[in-house]
Amino acid sequence: MPEEEPNPAPLVRLSTSLFQHIEHIVYFAIGCLLSAGALIELGSAAIALWHGLADWVGNDAILTVIDRLLFVLLLIEILHTIRASIRTGALTCEPFLIVGLIASIRRVLVITLQTSEATKPGSQTPESHEILQDSMIELTVLGGLILVLVVSLYLLSRGARLAAK
């Protein structure tokens, strides 16, 4: 008479529970590292702003502070995504679209501030003209990407509202 196989249900429940705990531990570690990185970057932005107060002439301090603060926003949005993932047990695409939108806007601001240096009177060289031309192409692509991300976020929120009705 063949032996009966043991009931796999307890083994499945045990492995599911074990992997879920490991997943939560990893999410917790990632969340701690993101939080530490965000706090360090926020402090770095504050220091850059403090040093920039002495130099009102250049855009370097403004560029640095904006870049760092937008990076902090990216980290916080990723942290929010991890928190939501732990709470619900599922990943949603909306936070990733928001991270992409913030990153795109961050890049647009950085390019705009960098090209403002290249377009100052007396600084027009063939090299600065090439930088400006490349920047305009990149800004066009980023503008299209921002438009796609905003439309995607709108459609997601509209779909969620229609599903709730």
N, C-alpha and C positions, 0 to 999 in steps of 0.2 A: 504494500500500500504506500503511495507517494506521500512524503511529508508535506504538510500544509505550510505555506510561507507565512511568516508572521505578518500581522496587520501593519501595513505601512503608515497608517494614519498617525500613530504617536511619533514615529520617526520623522515624518513630514512636518508635524507641528513643532517638534524640537528643533529641526534644522531651520525652519522658517523663523522661529523665535530667536535662535542664535544669530542668524544672519541679520535680522532686524536690529538686534542689540549692537552688533558690530557696525552696521550702517549708521546707527545713531551715535556711536562713539566716534566714528570717522567724521560725521557731520559736526559733532561738537568740537573736535580738534580743528577742523577747517574754520569753523565759526570763531574759535579763539584766535587763530592766526590772522584771520581777516580783521577781527576787532583790534588786535594789537597793531596790525599794519595801518588801519584807518586812524587810530589814535596817534601813531608815530607820524604819519603823513599830515595829519591835522596840525600837530605841533610844528612840523617842518614848514607848513604854510604860514603859521603864525610868526615863526622866526623870519621867514622870507619877507613877510609884510612889515615886520618891525625894521628890518634892514632896508627895505624899500622906502620907508618913510624919509630916510635921509637923502634919497636920490629921486627927486621929482621929475628929473629931466628925461630919463629913459623909460622904455616900456618893459624892460627886463623883469622888474619886480612884479608888475601887474601880470605879465605872462606866466611867471613862475607861480604866483598865488592862485590864479585862475586854474592853471593846469593841475596843481596839487589838490585844490578843492573839488574839482570835477572828478579827479581820481578817487578822492574820499567818497564822493557820491556813488561812484561805480562799486566800490567795495561795500558800501552800506546796502546798495540794491542787491548785490550778490548775497550778502548776509541775510537780507530779508527773504530771498529766494530759498536759501537753505532752511531758514526758520519755518517758512510755509511748507516746504517739502517734508520736514520732520512732523509738523502738525497734521498735515493731510495725508501723507504717505504717497503723494503723487507730485510729479513735476508739471508745472504749467508753463506755457510758452510766453505769457505776458511779461513776466519779470525779465526774461532774456531779451525781449524786444525793447524794454525800457533801458536795459544795460547797453544795448546796441545804439539806441537813440542818444543816450548820454555820451557814449564814446564818440559818436559821430559829431555831436555838437561840440564836444571838447576839442576834437581835431580841427573843426572849422574855426573855432576861436583861436587856436594856436597858429593855424596857417594865416589867419587874418592879421594877427599881431606881428608875425614874422615878416609878412609881405609889406606891412606898413613901414618897417625899417628899410626895406629894399626900394621903396618908392619915395623916400625922402629926397628933397631937392639936392642935387650935387652928388647923388650916389648912384646915378644911372650908368651902369656899365653893361657890356654884353652879358656878363655873368648874372647880374641882377635882373636883366631882362629875361633870361632863360629861367631863372628861379620864379619870376613872376608868372611867366607863361605856364610852367609846370604847376604852379600853385592854382592857377585859374582852372586848369583841367581837373585837378584833384578836388577843388571846391565844387565844380559842376557834378562830379561823380558823387561826392558826399551829399550834395543837395538832393540828388535823385534818391540816394539811399535813405535820407531823412524823410523824404516824401513817402517812400514805400513803407518805412517803419511806422510813420504816423497813420497812414491808411490802414495798415495791418492792426494797429492798436484800436483804431476806431471800429473796424469790422469785428474784432474780438469782443469789444465791449457791447457793440450792437447785437451781436449774436447771443451774448450772455443775457442781455435784457429781453430779447425775444424768447429765449429758452425759459426765462423766469415767468413769462406771462402764461 
